[in-house]
């Protein structure tokens, strides 16, 4: 179970990484059911990235995969092409969603949006590392 205390720790680590790279981010943490536990919009982060960060966390938990990896399989001709149209539009196939593991099982996810795909993924990884 991802608690609020866990989510706060994950967000703090992600915020630190975002500050280090100089890119304000939206950071969302979801529990094992893909439900939002906590979200932070850093000062100056894009408004449009709020929804994207939450959906990245949901997507990562729903499929137990980093969204950057899901994205590579969802391109035209890929085995998951069109997956972004599933789940009532809640699937986000941009980099920045990372599953949270405990004892080898996925128990939640972190979703980050506001920079390039590489930046979003790096910030999400930093957050996940605090779990």
C-alpha positions, 0 to 999 in steps of 0.5 A: 500500500502506498501511503500519504507519507510514502507519496510525500517522500516520493514527491520530495525526491522528485521535486529535488531532481526537478530542481537540480535539472531546472525544470518545474514539474507536475508529480503524481503518485498513485496507489495499487489501484491506480488511484491518486494519492498525492499530486504537486504542481511545482511553481511554474509547471505547465497547467496542461501537465497536471492531467498528464502526470496523473494519467502517467501514474495511472498508466504505469500502474495499470500495465505495470510498466514504465510509460516510456517502455509502453510507448515504444511498443505502441507505435504503428506496427507495434504490439500495443498500437492504439492502446492510448485509445483504451480505458476511456482516454486515461492511457498516457504513452509519454515517458514519465510514468514509473511503477513502484515496487515492494517485495517484487510486486507493483504497488503503485506508480509515480507520474511526472510531466512538464519537461522532455520525455527524458527529463520526465522519466529521470524525475519519476525515477528519482521519485520512485527511488525514494520509495 
